[in-house]
């Protein structure tokens, strides 16, 4: 399956781009690097996983993407707390990470069905 056709990949790539735009001018390079890396990790691991030949490999990378999604959500909460992210935008991003994680869970289940065959 072409990962570019997956809505979960599209949404996570869009979120990653939003993060890069948000923090383009940030001088806190540690925070900027961490939040953009975790955001970038989600669509990157979906892409890498979906190009793997075995369902078990695909599942492994999808779990990594899901973990990165949780990491990103944590950083968004911290960013709101320290005033780097406006609460309205932050809560939209939190909701998006929750939806992406749920979509990843569904994709993992689907891949698990393939590995059982």
C-alpha positions in Angstrom: 0.0 0.0 0.0 1.2 3.5 -0.9 1.6 5.3 2.4 0.8 8.6 0.6 -2.8 7.4 0.3 -3.2 6.9 4.0 -5.2 9.6 5.8 -3.2 9.0 8.9 0.0 9.7 7.1 -1.5 12.9 5.4 -2.8 14.2 8.7 0.4 13.5 10.6 2.5 15.1 7.8 0.3 18.2 7.9 0.7 18.4 11.7 4.5 18.1 11.4 4.5 20.9 8.8 2.4 23.1 11.2 4.9 22.5 14.0 7.8 23.5 11.8 6.0 26.7 10.8 5.0 27.5 14.4 8.6 27.1 15.7 10.5 28.5 12.7 11.6 31.6 14.6 11.9 30.0 18.1 15.2 30.7 19.8 14.7 27.8 22.3 16.6 25.4 20.1 16.3 22.5 22.5 12.5 22.6 22.7 12.2 23.5 19.0 14.3 20.5 18.0 12.5 18.1 20.3 9.0 19.0 19.3 9.7 19.1 15.6 11.6 15.8 15.7 8.8 14.0 17.5 6.2 15.5 15.1 8.4 14.5 12.1 8.8 11.0 13.5 5.1 10.1 13.2 4.6 10.3 9.4 8.2 9.2 8.8 7.7 5.9 10.7 4.3 5.4 9.0 6.0 5.7 5.7 8.9 3.5 6.6 6.7 0.9 8.1 4.2 0.7 5.3 7.0 0.0 2.8 8.3 -3.0 4.8 7.6 -6.4 3.3 6.2 -8.2 6.4 3.2 -7.3 8.5 5.3 -7.7 11.7 7.7 -5.1 10.4 4.9 -2.7 9.4 3.4 -3.1 12.9 6.7 -2.4 14.6 7.1 0.9 12.8 3.4 1.8 13.4 3.9 1.3 17.1 7.0 3.6 16.9 4.8 6.2 15.2 2.2 5.9 17.9 4.8 6.3 20.6 6.1 9.4 18.9 2.6 10.7 18.8 2.3 10.4 22.6 5.7 12.1 22.9 4.5 14.9 20.8 1.3 15.3 22.8 3.4 15.6 26.0 5.6 18.3 24.4 2.5 20.2 23.3 1.1 20.2 26.8 4.5 21.4 28.1 4.6 24.0 25.4 1.2 25.4 26.4 2.3 25.4 30.1 5.4 27.4 29.4 3.7 29.8 27.0 5.3 28.7 23.8 2.0 27.4 22.3 -1.3 29.2 22.6 -3.8 27.1 24.4 -6.4 27.1 21.6 -3.9 25.9 19.1 -2.4 23.5 21.6 -5.7 21.8 22.3 -6.4 21.5 18.6 -3.0 19.8 18.2 -3.7 17.5 21.3 -7.0 16.5 19.7 -5.3 15.8 16.4 -2.6 13.6 18.1 -5.3 11.6 19.8 -7.1 11.1 16.5 -3.9 10.1 14.7 -3.1 7.7 17.6 -6.6 6.1 17.2 -6.1 5.8 13.4 -2.7 4.1 14.0 -4.4 1.7 16.4 -6.8 0.8 13.6 -4.0 0.4 11.1 -2.1 -1.8 13.5 -5.2 -4.0 14.0 -5.5 -4.3 10.2 -1.9 -5.3 9.8 -2.2 -7.7 12.7 -5.0 -9.4 10.7 -2.5 -9.8 7.8 0.1 -11.3 10.1 -2.3 -13.9 11.4 -2.9 -15.2 7.9 
